Amino acid sequence: MDKIKRLDAKDQDFPNLLEKALHRDHESDDKIFDAVASIIKDVKIRKDSAVLEYTKKFDLYDVKSVTALEITGFDTALSKIDKSLLNSLEISSRRIFAYHERQVAQSWEFSDDIGVSLGQRITPLQSVGIYVPGGTASYPSSVLMNAIPAKVAGVSNITMVVPSQKGIVSEAVLAAAALSGVSRIFSIGGAQAIAALAYGTESIPRVDKIVGPGNVYVASAKKQVFGDVGIDMVAGPSEILIVCDGLTPPEWIATDLCSQAEHDPNAQSIFISPDANQLDKVEEELNRIYKQLPRWKIIKSSLEKNGVFIKVDSVDEIAKIVDVIAPEHLELSVAKPRELMSEIKNAGAVFLGRFCPEVFGDYCAGSNHVLPTSGAARFASPLGVYDFQKRTSFVECNELGASELGRISLQIANSEGLAAHAQSAKLRIK
């Protein structure tokens, strides 16, 4: 493996060098955008017929009707998968339910001294679409993380789409759907699946919001349908930032870096330490272990292109660097991780201490693994129940309250030159 990029925080040009090192390419490929736009338009017009054609073309699955693409009785997968895997999925789902049940927002109301009642009513979305990557891969964890918060929020209709290879869908994915409360499943994928969920077809119901990860075509489709339907986020490549004080075994750090690098050649793994010797040892471990892993070519490409090691003078300066990076995953492998976390403002998910790798968050800790990427942790949050609840404000006035608010509204409306607003307010003044 080529030597991993090294930066030193004491260098005068460090901020600029760090910015260049971060894998933050937000530019979209015009060819991808145009191809996706064409698919979306086609699905909007021809509906089921277009979905069938694209499924035959991209997934090599030729059926006569979209109803043949719907997977029914998927709860039978619970008895088909390996018992130990089922046990793990059940434990994970219970932990994810328990975590997200604590996020449920409640409606509230108050009345003021002039008799005006104000409040906020919380209601669940009625229907949600979940995109689950498929084809050659199987991601039951993605099903759990996207469906369970919707179920906890009270969403009554959860439609899942998952691409298949010639109609074959992982039994583990189907079992996870059964455990999560998914309502319906269609074996379709790509931009055509996003378009079908966003606009509906004769056989596939239109939804209010679409969540879940996918490839660049899926990401582009989600961008393009946003506004006609809600989306969770447009996620970029996976990221991990590990901070260590020099006392964690180098093999642990190296393996955790590989755990993100194996996702995608565009994934980014960053390691920060005040211990130059540990930086060297971790790189040695990376070179030792990466070829032992099945996806070593992807890991090698990711680390050579996007891996970054940063030397700092002390742990004290780390928080500022972390906030600039605003990583998706942050491991604080230090003696006092909570103290350091208290100084950090920008991170999607934080894993505290030497014994808590990011992989626990991917699968079974209970927190959500759908996280903001590409620095979006500066302003965005992990997927949660709140993404599937709506907030509706309401106001109620008695005669006294209407008169009081009418006088104030009249003055402001006149100042803005809106005569109808002013007249509406004036009519309520006693």
Secondary structure, DSSP 4 states (H G I P E B T S, - for coil): -PPPEEEETTSTTHHHHHHHHS----PPPHHHHHHHHHHHHHHHHHTHHHHHHHHHHHH----S-GGGGEE--GGGGGGTS-HHHHHHHHHHHHHHHHHHHTT----EEEE-TTS-EEEEEEEE-SEEEEE---TT---HHHHHHHHHHHHHHT-SEEEEE---BTTB--HHHHHHHHHHT--EEE---HHHHHHHHHH--SSS---SEEE----HHHHHHHHHHBTTBEES----S-EEEEEE-S-S-HHHHHHHHHHHHTT-TT-EEEEEES-HHHHHHHHHHHHHHGGGSTTHHHHHHHHHHH-EEEE-S-GGGHHHHHHHH--SEEEEESSSHHHHHTT----SEEEESTT--HHHHHHTSSS------TTGGGT-----GGGGEEEEEEEE--HHHHHHHHHHHHHHHHHHT-HHHHHHHHTT--
